C-alpha cells in the first residue's frame, strides 16, 4: 500500500495548498489506493525520508512571516532539515545555477 505522509496541522491559509496534495492527486488520477500518515514535528524520531524533503518546504515558505515563531516545534523541525549537509549542497547548487544564468548579468 502506498503511504502519503502529510502534516497533521497547517495554518488555515495553507490548507488545500500543502505539497501532499500533489501526491494525493496523482494517485487519485492513476486510480491507485493509498493510506495517509499524519505527522507532526514531534514524530521526527531521528529518521529522514522523502516525506521530510516534501514537508519541510511548507515551513520554509513561511520564513517571511511570524507564524513559525508561534509554533516552536515546527520551527525546530525546519531548522533540523535545513541543517542537513545535503540540503546545503542542493541549495548552493540551485543558487549557483540561477546566478550563472542571470539574464541581467
C-alpha positions as CSV (number, residue, x, y, z in Angstrom):
1,X,0.0,0.0,0.0
2,X,1.3,3.5,-0.9
3,X,1.5,5.7,2.2
4,X,1.2,9.5,1.9
5,X,2.7,11.5,4.7
6,X,1.0,14.8,5.5
7,X,1.2,17.4,8.2
8,X,-1.3,16.9,10.9
9,X,-1.8,20.6,11.1
10,X,-1.0,23.6,8.9
11,X,-2.2,27.3,9.1
12,X,-5.6,27.9,7.6
13,X,-4.3,29.8,4.6
14,X,-2.1,26.8,3.6
15,X,-4.8,24.2,3.7
16,X,-5.5,22.9,0.2
17,X,-2.1,24.1,-0.9
18,X,0.2,21.8,1.0
19,X,2.5,19.6,-1.1
20,X,1.0,16.3,-0.1
21,X,-2.0,17.3,-2.3
22,X,0.2,16.8,-5.4
23,X,0.9,13.2,-4.4
24,X,-2.7,12.5,-3.5
25,X,-4.0,14.0,-6.7
26,X,-1.5,11.9,-8.8
27,X,-2.6,8.8,-7.0
28,X,-6.3,9.6,-7.5
29,X,-5.7,10.3,-11.2
30,X,-3.9,6.9,-11.5
31,X,-6.7,5.1,-9.6
32,X,-4.1,3.9,-7.0
33,X,-5.2,3.3,-3.4
34,X,-3.2,4.9,-0.7
35,X,-3.3,5.5,3.1
36,X,-2.4,8.7,4.8
37,X,0.0,9.1,7.7
38,X,-0.5,12.3,9.6
39,X,2.7,13.6,11.1
40,X,4.0,16.5,13.2
41,X,7.4,17.8,14.1
42,X,7.3,15.6,17.2
43,X,7.2,12.5,15.0
44,X,10.7,13.0,13.6
45,X,12.4,10.2,15.9
46,X,15.9,10.9,14.2
47,X,14.9,9.4,10.7
48,X,14.8,11.4,7.5
49,X,12.8,10.4,4.4
50,X,11.4,11.8,1.2
51,X,8.4,12.9,3.2
52,X,10.7,15.2,5.1
53,X,12.0,16.6,1.8
54,X,8.5,17.5,0.7
55,X,7.1,18.5,4.1
56,X,9.8,20.9,5.1
57,X,9.1,23.0,2.1
58,X,5.9,24.3,3.7
59,X,7.6,25.9,6.8
60,X,10.4,27.1,4.6
61,X,7.8,29.1,2.6
62,X,6.6,30.7,5.8
63,X,10.1,32.1,6.6
64,X,8.9,35.7,5.9
65,X,6.1,35.5,8.4
66,X,5.8,35.3,12.2
67,X,3.9,32.0,12.0
68,X,6.8,29.8,12.8
69,X,7.6,31.7,15.9
70,X,4.2,30.7,17.1
71,X,5.0,27.0,16.5
72,X,8.4,26.3,18.1
73,X,8.3,22.6,17.3
74,X,7.6,23.3,13.6
75,X,10.4,25.9,13.6
76,X,12.8,23.4,15.1
77,X,11.8,20.8,12.5
78,X,12.5,23.2,9.7
79,X,15.9,24.1,11.2
80,X,16.9,20.5,11.6
81,X,16.0,19.8,8.0
82,X,17.9,22.9,6.7
83,X,20.9,21.9,8.8
84,X,21.4,18.7,6.8
85,X,24.6,18.9,4.6
86,X,22.7,17.5,1.6
87,X,20.3,20.4,1.8
88,X,23.1,22.9,2.0
89,X,24.7,21.4,-1.1
90,X,21.4,21.2,-3.0
91,X,20.6,24.9,-2.2
92,X,24.1,26.0,-3.1
93,X,23.8,24.2,-6.5
94,X,20.4,25.7,-7.2
95,X,21.6,29.2,-6.3
96,X,24.7,28.8,-8.4
97,X,22.6,27.8,-11.4
98,X,20.4,30.8,-11.0
99,X,23.4,33.1,-10.7
100,X,25.1,31.7,-13.8
101,X,22.0,32.1,-15.9
102,X,21.0,35.5,-14.7
103,X,20.0,37.5,-17.9
104,X,20.7,40.7,-16.1
105,X,24.4,39.8,-15.8
